[in-house]
Amino acid sequence: MKTENNSLQFKTNINCGGCIAKVTPFLNDAKGIFQWEVDTENKDKILTIKTDGITKEEIIEKVQEAGFKIESLN
């Protein structure tokens, strides 16, 4: 059985380990996220999410629920 993993990228203001810790439960509890990471070294703090069924809108909602700014890059 092959699962298709799509990768979505977002510009965020998640800029440190504490921020990542704060957003982790929101992203880990979201159904349809296969894997995610934030590049805090990048000036745009790029959040990359490998999806397995979650929509861009749902990801944006989750990150905003955690209290962060987010905008889609793709």
PDB file of N, CA, C and O in Angstrom:
ATOM      1  N   MET A   1       0.845  -1.190   0.000  1.00  0.00           N
ATOM      2  CA  MET A   1       0.000   0.000   0.000  1.00  0.00           C
ATOM      3  C   MET A   1       0.884   1.245   0.000  1.00  0.00           C
ATOM      4  O   MET A   1       1.727   1.418   0.880  1.00  0.00           O
ATOM      5  N   LYS A   2       0.687   2.096  -0.979  1.00  0.00           N
ATOM      6  CA  LYS A   2       1.524   3.288  -1.111  1.00  0.00           C
ATOM      7  C   LYS A   2       0.766   4.506  -0.590  1.00  0.00           C
ATOM      8  O   LYS A   2      -0.371   4.762  -0.985  1.00  0.00           O
ATOM      9  N   THR A   3       1.410   5.244   0.297  1.00  0.00           N
ATOM     10  CA  THR A   3       0.829   6.483   0.799  1.00  0.00           C
ATOM     11  C   THR A   3       1.507   7.632   0.084  1.00  0.00           C
ATOM     12  O   THR A   3       2.735   7.679   0.003  1.00  0.00           O
ATOM     13  N   GLU A   4       0.731   8.542  -0.428  1.00  0.00           N
ATOM     14  CA  GLU A   4       1.289   9.699  -1.105  1.00  0.00           C
ATOM     15  C   GLU A   4       1.540  10.796  -0.075  1.00  0.00           C
ATOM     16  O   GLU A   4       0.629  11.231   0.630  1.00  0.00           O
ATOM     17  N   ASN A   5       2.779  11.225  -0.008  1.00  0.00           N
ATOM     18  CA  ASN A   5       3.113  12.307   0.923  1.00  0.00           C
ATOM     19  C   ASN A   5       3.373  13.586   0.150  1.00  0.00           C
ATOM     20  O   ASN A   5       4.307  13.667  -0.647  1.00  0.00           O
ATOM     21  N   ASN A   6       2.544  14.571   0.394  1.00  0.00           N
ATOM     22  CA  ASN A   6       2.745  15.879  -0.225  1.00  0.00           C
ATOM     23  C   ASN A   6       3.442  16.765   0.782  1.00  0.00           C
ATOM     24  O   ASN A   6       3.207  16.671   1.987  1.00  0.00           O
ATOM     25  N   SER A   7       4.295  17.619   0.278  1.00  0.00           N
ATOM     26  CA  SER A   7       5.024  18.522   1.151  1.00  0.00           C
ATOM     27  C   SER A   7       4.486  19.935   0.990  1.00  0.00           C
ATOM     28  O   SER A   7       4.395  20.444  -0.127  1.00  0.00           O
ATOM     29  N   LEU A   8       4.128  20.569   2.100  1.00  0.00           N
ATOM     30  CA  LEU A   8       3.651  21.946   2.083  1.00  0.00           C
ATOM     31  C   LEU A   8       4.624  22.793   2.886  1.00  0.00           C
ATOM     32  O   LEU A   8       5.184  22.340   3.884  1.00  0.00           O
ATOM     33  N   GLN A   9       4.818  24.029   2.439  1.00  0.00           N
ATOM     34  CA  GLN A   9       5.712  24.926   3.166  1.00  0.00           C
ATOM     35  C   GLN A   9       4.991  26.214   3.535  1.00  0.00           C
ATOM     36  O   GLN A   9       4.159  26.729   2.787  1.00  0.00           O
ATOM     37  N   PHE A  10       5.340  26.715   4.716  1.00  0.00           N
ATOM     38  CA  PHE A  10       4.706  27.907   5.250  1.00  0.00           C
ATOM     39  C   PHE A  10       5.762  28.823   5.858  1.00  0.00           C
ATOM     40  O   PHE A  10       6.763  28.362   6.407  1.00  0.00           O
ATOM     41  N   LYS A  11       5.523  30.114   5.750  1.00  0.00           N
ATOM     42  CA  LYS A  11       6.349  31.113   6.419  1.00  0.00           C
ATOM     43  C   LYS A  11       5.691  31.350   7.776  1.00  0.00           C
ATOM     44  O   LYS A  11       4.483  31.571   7.851  1.00  0.00           O
ATOM     45  N   THR A  12       6.485  31.304   8.851  1.00  0.00           N
ATOM     46  CA  THR A  12       5.912  31.435  10.194  1.00  0.00           C
ATOM     47  C   THR A  12       6.738  32.399  11.040  1.00  0.00           C
ATOM     48  O   THR A  12       7.738  32.953  10.585  1.00  0.00           O
ATOM     49  N   ASN A  13       6.293  32.586  12.285  1.00  0.00           N
ATOM     50  CA  ASN A  13       7.111  33.306  13.262  1.00  0.00           C
ATOM     51  C   ASN A  13       7.488  32.368  14.413  1.00  0.00           C
ATOM     52  O   ASN A  13       7.656  32.807  15.550  1.00  0.00           O
ATOM     53  N   ILE A  14       7.618  31.083  14.107  1.00  0.00           N
ATOM     54  CA  ILE A  14       8.083  30.075  15.073  1.00  0.00           C
ATOM     55  C   ILE A  14       9.613  30.137  15.029  1.00  0.00           C
ATOM     56  O   ILE A  14      10.229  29.589  14.114  1.00  0.00           O
ATOM     57  N   ASN A  15      10.230  30.806  16.019  1.00  0.00           N
ATOM     58  CA  ASN A  15      11.647  31.112  15.832  1.00  0.00           C
ATOM     59  C   ASN A  15      12.609  30.560  16.867  1.00  0.00           C
ATOM     60  O   ASN A  15      13.787  30.918  16.849  1.00  0.00           O
ATOM     61  N   CYS A  16      12.152  29.702  17.769  1.00  0.00           N
ATOM     62  CA  CYS A  16      13.082  29.156  18.760  1.00  0.00           C
ATOM     63  C   CYS A  16      12.572  27.810  19.273  1.00  0.00           C
ATOM     64  O   CYS A  16      11.463  27.384  18.949  1.00  0.00           O
ATOM     65  N   GLY A  17      13.387  27.165  20.060  1.00  0.00           N
ATOM     66  CA  GLY A  17      13.010  25.867  20.627  1.00  0.00           C
ATOM     67  C   GLY A  17      11.747  25.940  21.469  1.00  0.00           C
ATOM     68  O   GLY A  17      10.927  25.022  21.458  1.00  0.00           O
ATOM     69  N   GLY A  18      11.598  27.043  22.201  1.00  0.00           N
ATOM     70  CA  GLY A  18      10.396  27.220  23.034  1.00  0.00           C
ATOM     71  C   GLY A  18       9.142  27.311  22.185  1.00  0.00           C
ATOM     72  O   GLY A  18       8.094  26.766  22.532  1.00  0.00           O
ATOM     73  N   CYS A  19       9.273  28.019  21.053  1.00  0.00           N
ATOM     74  CA  CYS A  19       8.133  28.144  20.123  1.00  0.00           C
ATOM     75  C   CYS A  19       7.788  26.782  19.530  1.00  0.00           C
ATOM     76  O   CYS A  19       6.619  26.414  19.424  1.00  0.00           O
ATOM     77  N   ILE A  20       8.828  26.041  19.146  1.00  0.00           N
ATOM     78  CA  ILE A  20       8.609  24.708  18.576  1.00  0.00           C
ATOM     79  C   ILE A  20       7.914  23.819  19.605  1.00  0.00           C
ATOM     80  O   ILE A  20       6.996  23.072  19.267  1.00  0.00           O
ATOM     81  N   ALA A  21       8.354  23.901  20.862  1.00  0.00           N
ATOM     82  CA  ALA A  21       7.727  23.111  21.929  1.00  0.00           C
ATOM     83  C   ALA A  21       6.258  23.487  22.093  1.00  0.00           C
ATOM     84  O   ALA A  21       5.420  22.629  22.371  1.00  0.00           O
ATOM     85  N   LYS A  22       5.951  24.775  21.920  1.00  0.00           N
ATOM     86  CA  LYS A  22       4.572  25.244  22.082  1.00  0.00           C
ATOM     87  C   LYS A  22       3.669  24.739  20.950  1.00  0.00           C
ATOM     88  O   LYS A  22       2.508  24.403  21.187  1.00  0.00           O
ATOM     89  N   VAL A  23       4.196  24.686  19.727  1.00  0.00           N
ATOM     90  CA  VAL A  23       3.383  24.289  18.575  1.00  0.00           C
ATOM     91  C   VAL A  23       3.320  22.763  18.401  1.00  0.00           C
ATOM     92  O   VAL A  23       2.418  22.246  17.742  1.00  0.00           O
ATOM     93  N   THR A  24       4.279  22.055  18.992  1.00  0.00           N
ATOM     94  CA  THR A  24       4.371  20.600  18.828  1.00  0.00           C
ATOM     95  C   THR A  24       3.071  19.843  19.127  1.00  0.00           C
ATOM     96  O   THR A  24       2.644  19.041  18.296  1.00  0.00           O
ATOM     97  N   PRO A  25       2.420  20.066  20.291  1.00  0.00           N
ATOM     98  CA  PRO A  25       1.195  19.294  20.544  1.00  0.00           C
ATOM     99  C   PRO A  25       0.095  19.562  19.517  1.00  0.00           C
ATOM    100  O   PRO A  25      -0.682  18.664  19.191  1.00  0.00           O
ATOM    101  N   PHE A  26       0.027  20.788  19.007  1.00  0.00           N
ATOM    102  CA  PHE A  26      -1.004  21.128  18.019  1.00  0.00           C
ATOM    103  C   PHE A  26      -0.752  20.357  16.711  1.00  0.00           C
ATOM    104  O   PHE A  26      -1.677  19.796  16.125  1.00  0.00           O
ATOM    105  N   LEU A  27       0.500  20.340  16.271  1.00  0.00           N
ATOM    106  CA  LEU A  27       0.811  19.656  15.009  1.00  0.00           C
ATOM    107  C   LEU A  27       0.820  18.144  15.176  1.00  0.00           C
ATOM    108  O   LEU A  27       0.412  17.419  14.270  1.00  0.00           O
ATOM    109  N   ASN A  28       1.281  17.663  16.325  1.00  0.00           N
ATOM    110  CA  ASN A  28       1.314  16.217  16.540  1.00  0.00           C
ATOM    111  C   ASN A  28      -0.084  15.623  16.691  1.00  0.00           C
ATOM    112  O   ASN A  28      -0.302  14.458  16.357  1.00  0.00           O
ATOM    113  N   ASP A  29      -1.030  16.414  17.191  1.00  0.00           N
ATOM    114  CA  ASP A  29      -2.400  15.920  17.372  1.00  0.00           C
ATOM    115  C   ASP A  29      -3.228  16.018  16.097  1.00  0.00           C
ATOM    116  O   ASP A  29      -4.300  15.422  15.998  1.00  0.00           O
ATOM    117  N   ALA A  30      -2.724  16.773  15.119  1.00  0.00           N
ATOM    118  CA  ALA A  30      -3.485  16.958  13.882  1.00  0.00           C
ATOM    119  C   ALA A  30      -3.446  15.687  13.046  1.00  0.00           C
ATOM    120  O   ALA A  30      -2.376  15.139  12.780  1.00  0.00           O
ATOM    121  N   LYS A  31      -4.608  15.230  12.639  1.00  0.00           N
ATOM    122  CA  LYS A  31      -4.669  14.055  11.772  1.00  0.00           C
ATOM    123  C   LYS A  31      -4.229  14.457  10.368  1.00  0.00           C
ATOM    124  O   LYS A  31      -4.607  15.519   9.874  1.00  0.00           O
ATOM    125  N   GLY A  32      -3.438  13.612   9.730  1.00  0.00           N
ATOM    126  CA  GLY A  32      -3.043  13.882   8.361  1.00  0.00           C
ATOM    127  C   GLY A  32      -1.673  14.514   8.207  1.00  0.00           C
ATOM    128  O   GLY A  32      -1.264  14.853   7.096  1.00  0.00           O
ATOM    129  N   ILE A  33      -0.957  14.676   9.321  1.00  0.00           N
ATOM    130  CA  ILE A  33       0.419  15.166   9.229  1.00  0.00           C
ATOM    131  C   ILE A  33       1.339  13.967   9.424  1.00  0.00           C
ATOM    132  O   ILE A  33       1.284  13.279  10.443  1.00  0.00           O
ATOM    133  N   PHE A  34       2.174  13.738   8.438  1.00  0.00           N
ATOM    134  CA  PHE A  34       3.094  12.606   8.438  1.00  0.00           C
ATOM    135  C   PHE A  34       4.384  12.975   9.169  1.00  0.00           C
ATOM    136  O   PHE A  34       4.906  12.189   9.960  1.00  0.00           O
ATOM    137  N   GLN A  35       4.890  14.173   8.897  1.00  0.00           N
ATOM    138  CA  GLN A  35       6.143  14.630   9.484  1.00  0.00           C
ATOM    139  C   GLN A  35       6.203  16.148   9.335  1.00  0.00           C
ATOM    140  O   GLN A  35       5.651  16.695   8.381  1.00  0.00           O
ATOM    141  N   TRP A  36       6.864  16.833  10.263  1.00  0.00           N
ATOM    142  CA  TRP A  36       6.986  18.289  10.133  1.00  0.00           C
ATOM    143  C   TRP A  36       8.271  18.778  10.775  1.00  0.00           C
ATOM    144  O   TRP A  36       8.826  18.129  11.661  1.00  0.00           O
ATOM    145  N   GLU A  37       8.738  19.941  10.313  1.00  0.00           N
ATOM    146  CA  GLU A  37       9.912  20.565  10.913  1.00  0.00           C
ATOM    147  C   GLU A  37       9.910  22.054  10.602  1.00  0.00           C
ATOM    148  O   GLU A  37       9.343  22.494   9.603  1.00  0.00           O
ATOM    149  N   VAL A  38      10.557  22.824  11.480  1.00  0.00           N
ATOM    150  CA  VAL A  38      10.680  24.268  11.279  1.00  0.00           C
ATOM    151  C   VAL A  38      12.159  24.590  11.125  1.00  0.00           C
ATOM    152  O   VAL A  38      12.981  24.182  11.945  1.00  0.00           O
ATOM    153  N   ASP A  39      12.490  25.323  10.074  1.00  0.00           N
ATOM    154  CA  ASP A  39      13.865  25.769   9.860  1.00  0.00           C
ATOM    155  C   ASP A  39      14.033  27.124  10.531  1.00  0.00           C
ATOM    156  O   ASP A  39      13.791  28.161   9.912  1.00  0.00           O
ATOM    157  N   THR A  40      14.444  27.119  11.793  1.00  0.00           N
ATOM    158  CA  THR A  40      14.574  28.374  12.544  1.00  0.00           C
ATOM    159  C   THR A  40      15.799  29.177  12.112  1.00  0.00           C
ATOM    160  O   THR A  40      15.937  30.343  12.482  1.00  0.00           O
ATOM    161  N   GLU A  41      16.689  28.561  11.332  1.00  0.00           N
ATOM    162  CA  GLU A  41      17.865  29.275  10.806  1.00  0.00           C
ATOM    163  C   GLU A  41      17.476  30.186   9.639  1.00  0.00           C
ATOM    164  O   GLU A  41      18.142  31.187   9.377  1.00  0.00           O
ATOM    165  N   ASN A  42      16.397  29.833   8.946  1.00  0.00           N
ATOM    166  CA  ASN A  42      15.926  30.615   7.801  1.00  0.00           C
ATOM    167  C   ASN A  42      15.225  31.867   8.329  1.00  0.00           C
ATOM    168  O   ASN A  42      14.472  31.794   9.300  1.00  0.00           O
ATOM    169  N   LYS A  43      15.472  33.022   7.690  1.00  0.00           N
ATOM    170  CA  LYS A  43      14.853  34.262   8.191  1.00  0.00           C
ATOM    171  C   LYS A  43      13.326  34.212   8.150  1.00  0.00           C
ATOM    172  O   LYS A  43      12.669  34.911   8.922  1.00  0.00           O
ATOM    173  N   ASP A  44      12.756  33.398   7.264  1.00  0.00           N
ATOM    174  CA  ASP A  44      11.299  33.268   7.165  1.00  0.00           C
ATOM    175  C   ASP A  44      10.736  32.152   8.049  1.00  0.00           C
ATOM    176  O   ASP A  44       9.534  31.891   8.029  1.00  0.00           O
ATOM    177  N   LYS A  45      11.610  31.492   8.827  1.00  0.00           N
ATOM    178  CA  LYS A  45      11.176  30.416   9.754  1.00  0.00           C
ATOM    179  C   LYS A  45      10.247  29.425   9.034  1.00  0.00           C
ATOM    180  O   LYS A  45       9.082  29.269   9.399  1.00  0.00           O
ATOM    181  N   ILE A  46      10.785  28.771   8.016  1.00  0.00           N
ATOM    182  CA  ILE A  46       9.980  27.910   7.146  1.00  0.00           C
ATOM    183  C   ILE A  46       9.544  26.629   7.855  1.00  0.00           C
ATOM    184  O   ILE A  46      10.368  25.857   8.346  1.00  0.00           O
ATOM    185  N   LEU A  47       8.237  26.427   7.893  1.00  0.00           N
ATOM    186  CA  LEU A  47       7.634  25.205   8.420  1.00  0.00           C
ATOM    187  C   LEU A  47       7.353  24.310   7.224  1.00  0.00           C
ATOM    188  O   LEU A  47       6.613  24.688   6.316  1.00  0.00           O
ATOM    189  N   THR A  48       7.950  23.119   7.227  1.00  0.00           N
ATOM    190  CA  THR A  48       7.705  22.146   6.160  1.00  0.00           C
ATOM    191  C   THR A  48       6.903  20.998   6.748  1.00  0.00           C
ATOM    192  O   THR A  48       7.283  20.411   7.761  1.00  0.00           O
ATOM    193  N   ILE A  49       5.792  20.687   6.103  1.00  0.00           N
ATOM    194  CA  ILE A  49       4.927  19.612   6.585  1.00  0.00           C
ATOM    195  C   ILE A  49       4.726  18.598   5.479  1.00  0.00           C
ATOM    196  O   ILE A  49       4.312  18.938   4.371  1.00  0.00           O
ATOM    197  N   LYS A  50       5.027  17.336   5.796  1.00  0.00           N
ATOM    198  CA  LYS A  50       4.711  16.247   4.876  1.00  0.00           C
ATOM    199  C   LYS A  50       3.313  15.790   5.263  1.00  0.00           C
ATOM    200  O   LYS A  50       3.079  15.322   6.377  1.00  0.00           O
ATOM    201  N   THR A  51       2.396  15.935   4.325  1.00  0.00           N
ATOM    202  CA  THR A  51       1.001  15.677   4.655  1.00  0.00           C
ATOM    203  C   THR A  51       0.544  14.301   4.207  1.00  0.00           C
ATOM    204  O   THR A  51       1.091  13.701   3.282  1.00  0.00           O
ATOM    205  N   ASP A  52      -0.471  13.833   4.895  1.00  0.00           N
ATOM    206  CA  ASP A  52      -1.112  12.572   4.551  1.00  0.00           C
ATOM    207  C   ASP A  52      -2.618  12.787   4.733  1.00  0.00           C
ATOM    208  O   ASP A  52      -3.283  12.075   5.487  1.00  0.00           O
ATOM    209  N   GLY A  53      -3.133  13.795   4.015  1.00  0.00           N
ATOM    210  CA  GLY A  53      -4.575  14.020   4.059  1.00  0.00           C
ATOM    211  C   GLY A  53      -5.025  15.323   4.689  1.00  0.00           C
ATOM    212  O   GLY A  53      -6.193  15.687   4.550  1.00  0.00           O
ATOM    213  N   ILE A  54      -4.150  16.038   5.373  1.00  0.00           N
ATOM    214  CA  ILE A  54      -4.564  17.303   5.983  1.00  0.00           C
ATOM    215  C   ILE A  54      -4.507  18.412   4.922  1.00  0.00           C
ATOM    216  O   ILE A  54      -3.681  18.369   4.010  1.00  0.00           O
ATOM    217  N   THR A  55      -5.389  19.394   5.055  1.00  0.00           N
ATOM    218  CA  THR A  55      -5.394  20.491   4.080  1.00  0.00           C
ATOM    219  C   THR A  55      -4.533  21.647   4.580  1.00  0.00           C
ATOM    220  O   THR A  55      -4.222  21.753   5.766  1.00  0.00           O
ATOM    221  N   LYS A  56      -4.162  22.504   3.641  1.00  0.00           N
ATOM    222  CA  LYS A  56      -3.390  23.701   3.945  1.00  0.00           C
ATOM    223  C   LYS A  56      -4.130  24.553   4.981  1.00  0.00           C
ATOM    224  O   LYS A  56      -3.524  25.074   5.918  1.00  0.00           O
ATOM    225  N   GLU A  57      -5.442  24.684   4.800  1.00  0.00           N
ATOM    226  CA  GLU A  57      -6.268  25.502   5.696  1.00  0.00           C
ATOM    227  C   GLU A  57      -6.253  24.933   7.112  1.00  0.00           C
ATOM    228  O   GLU A  57      -6.192  25.684   8.087  1.00  0.00           O
ATOM    229  N   GLU A  58      -6.306  23.610   7.223  1.00  0.00           N
ATOM    230  CA  GLU A  58      -6.307  22.978   8.548  1.00  0.00           C
ATOM    231  C   GLU A  58      -4.972  23.198   9.256  1.00  0.00           C
ATOM    232  O   GLU A  58      -4.936  23.400  10.470  1.00  0.00           O
ATOM    233  N   ILE A  59      -3.884  23.160   8.501  1.00  0.00           N
ATOM    234  CA  ILE A  59      -2.556  23.401   9.091  1.00  0.00           C
ATOM    235  C   ILE A  59      -2.472  24.842   9.593  1.00  0.00           C
ATOM    236  O   ILE A  59      -2.007  25.093  10.704  1.00  0.00           O
ATOM    237  N   ILE A  60      -2.923  25.777   8.771  1.00  0.00           N
ATOM    238  CA  ILE A  60      -2.902  27.195   9.150  1.00  0.00           C
ATOM    239  C   ILE A  60      -3.705  27.399  10.440  1.00  0.00           C
ATOM    240  O   ILE A  60      -3.274  28.114  11.344  1.00  0.00           O
ATOM    241  N   GLU A  61      -4.869  26.763  10.509  1.00  0.00           N
ATOM    242  CA  GLU A  61      -5.725  26.847  11.698  1.00  0.00           C
ATOM    243  C   GLU A  61      -5.003  26.338  12.941  1.00  0.00           C
ATOM    244  O   GLU A  61      -5.046  26.974  13.994  1.00  0.00           O
ATOM    245  N   LYS A  62      -4.342  25.196  12.817  1.00  0.00           N
ATOM    246  CA  LYS A  62      -3.631  24.586  13.957  1.00  0.00           C
ATOM    247  C   LYS A  62      -2.522  25.494  14.465  1.00  0.00           C
ATOM    248  O   LYS A  62      -2.383  25.690  15.672  1.00  0.00           O
ATOM    249  N   VAL A  63      -1.729  26.050  13.550  1.00  0.00           N
ATOM    250  CA  VAL A  63      -0.611  26.903  13.949  1.00  0.00           C
ATOM    251  C   VAL A  63      -1.133  28.192  14.581  1.00  0.00           C
ATOM    252  O   VAL A  63      -0.546  28.692  15.540  1.00  0.00           O
ATOM    253  N   GLN A  64      -2.225  28.730  14.052  1.00  0.00           N
ATOM    254  CA  GLN A  64      -2.823  29.930  14.641  1.00  0.00           C
ATOM    255  C   GLN A  64      -3.398  29.624  16.020  1.00  0.00           C
ATOM    256  O   GLN A  64      -3.321  30.457  16.923  1.00  0.00           O
ATOM    257  N   GLU A  65      -3.971  28.439  16.189  1.00  0.00           N
ATOM    258  CA  GLU A  65      -4.479  28.012  17.504  1.00  0.00           C
ATOM    259  C   GLU A  65      -3.357  28.029  18.531  1.00  0.00           C
ATOM    260  O   GLU A  65      -3.569  28.373  19.694  1.00  0.00           O
ATOM    261  N   ALA A  66      -2.153  27.651  18.086  1.00  0.00           N
ATOM    262  CA  ALA A  66      -0.991  27.629  18.986  1.00  0.00           C
ATOM    263  C   ALA A  66      -0.465  29.019  19.259  1.00  0.00           C
ATOM    264  O   ALA A  66       0.397  29.201  20.119  1.00  0.00           O
ATOM    265  N   GLY A  67      -0.987  30.028  18.519  1.00  0.00           N
ATOM    266  CA  GLY A  67      -0.629  31.406  18.781  1.00  0.00           C
ATOM    267  C   GLY A  67       0.444  31.984  17.858  1.00  0.00           C
ATOM    268  O   GLY A  67       1.079  32.983  18.197  1.00  0.00           O
ATOM    269  N   PHE A  68       0.648  31.363  16.695  1.00  0.00           N
ATOM    270  CA  PHE A  68       1.687  31.821  15.781  1.00  0.00           C
ATOM    271  C   PHE A  68       1.113  32.324  14.474  1.00  0.00           C
ATOM    272  O   PHE A  68       0.005  31.965  14.077  1.00  0.00           O
ATOM    273  N   LYS A  69       1.901  33.172  13.808  1.00  0.00           N
ATOM    274  CA  LYS A  69       1.538  33.648  12.482  1.00  0.00           C
ATOM    275  C   LYS A  69       2.017  32.626  11.466  1.00  0.00           C
ATOM    276  O   LYS A  69       3.058  31.995  11.648  1.00  0.00           O
ATOM    277  N   ILE A  70       1.253  32.470  10.397  1.00  0.00           N
ATOM    278  CA  ILE A  70       1.614  31.492   9.365  1.00  0.00           C
ATOM    279  C   ILE A  70       1.013  31.928   8.045  1.00  0.00           C
ATOM    280  O   ILE A  70      -0.127  32.391   7.992  1.00  0.00           O
ATOM    281  N   GLU A  71       1.792  31.778   6.968  1.00  0.00           N
ATOM    282  CA  GLU A  71       1.239  31.996   5.645  1.00  0.00           C
ATOM    283  C   GLU A  71       1.806  30.969   4.686  1.00  0.00           C
ATOM    284  O   GLU A  71       2.970  30.580   4.785  1.00  0.00           O
ATOM    285  N   SER A  72       0.975  30.538   3.764  1.00  0.00           N
ATOM    286  CA  SER A  72       1.346  29.479   2.831  1.00  0.00           C
ATOM    287  C   SER A  72       2.357  29.971   1.795  1.00  0.00           C
ATOM    288  O   SER A  72       2.270  31.104   1.320  1.00  0.00           O
ATOM    289  N   LEU A  73       3.304  29.119   1.455  1.00  0.00           N
ATOM    290  CA  LEU A  73       4.280  29.434   0.430  1.00  0.00           C
ATOM    291  C   LEU A  73       4.003  28.683  -0.878  1.00  0.00           C
ATOM    292  O   LEU A  73       4.582  29.006  -1.915  1.00  0.00           O
ATOM    293  N   ASN A  74       3.119  27.681  -0.825  1.00  0.00           N
ATOM    294  CA  ASN A  74       2.839  26.925  -2.056  1.00  0.00           C
ATOM    295  C   ASN A  74       1.378  26.558  -2.179  1.00  0.00           C
ATOM    296  O   ASN A  74       0.981  25.923  -3.155  1.00  0.00           O
TER     297      ASN A  74
END
